[in-house]
Structures are given as structure tokens and as C-alpha cells.
């Protein structure tokens, strides 16, 4: 495990302490969880961007054309705006 010094504004540090206490965890655990969540978010966006870059409009159109052209099932209709 690595130790890391992080400088936080006093107001942020106070709120982190309050939230960690509310969750009955240490400030260290709270920050580690927050960093892990942010990493997961960034990595998910990177993955989705990579997958989107592989997209092909003709493949999408071909796939969508396989869907039957029938009325929506009751409860699945689009709202009228």
C-alpha cells in the first residue's frame, strides 16, 4: 500500500470527515472509495469512447431494420410532448 499526501481546502476536509463519520468509516476509506469510483467512471467513459469509435452506421441500420415495425406494447409508448 502507498501513502499519499493530499492537500484539501479546509471546507472539503471537514465535509469528508462528516461524510466518513456518517458512513462509519475512516477518512482514508472514504477517500479511497471516492478515488476508486472516479477511476471507474473515467475508465468506463474511455471504454465507451473506444467502442463508439468502432461503430459503423451501416451495421447499425442493418440491425435496426431487423426490428419488426409493430405498435408498441401497452405501457411502452413514447410520451407525447
N, C-alpha and C positions, 0 to 999 in steps of 0.2 A: 504494500500500500504506500502511496506517496502523500507526503504532507504538502499543502499548498497554502500560501498566504494570500488572502483576498482582501482588498480594501473596499469597504462598502460605506456609503453615506450612513450617518447615524440613524436616520429615519428608516432606511431599508433594513439595517441590522436589528433595530427594535422590532419591526414588523415580522422579520424572520423568527426572532426569538418568541414572539407572541404566537405565531402560527405553529412553530415547532412544539411549544408547550401545549397548545390546544390539541395537537395530534399525539401528544405524549411521546415525542421522540426528541432526540438531541438536535441541536442546530446543525451539527455535522451531518446527521442523517437527512435532515430536511434539505440541506444544500446539495448533498449527493443525489437525492431523489430528483430535485429540480434540474440539476445538470443532466441527469440521465434522461428525463422527459424531454428536455430541449434537444439533446443529441438524437433521440428517437424521431422527433419532429423534423429536424433538418435532414436526417438520413432518409426518412420517408419521402420528403419533397425531392431529394436527389434521385431516389429510385423512380418516383412517378415522372419526373422530367426525363429521365433516361428512357423509360418505357414509352412515353409520349413521343420522343424523338424517333422511335422505331415505327410509329404509326403510319398507316397507308390509307388514304381516303378511299381508294377503290376497294380495298379489303373491307373497310367499314361499311361502305354502301352495299357490297355483296352480302355481308352478314345481315344488315338491316332488311334487305329485300327478302330474306328467308322468313321474316316475321309475318304472320298472316295479317291481312288487312280486315280486322273484325272490330266491332264495337267493344269498348272497354267493359270489363266485368263490373257489375254494380259495386260502387264504392271506390273504384279506381279511376273514375272520370277526372279529366283536368278541370280545375276550377274556372269559372267564368269571371274574368277580371274586367 
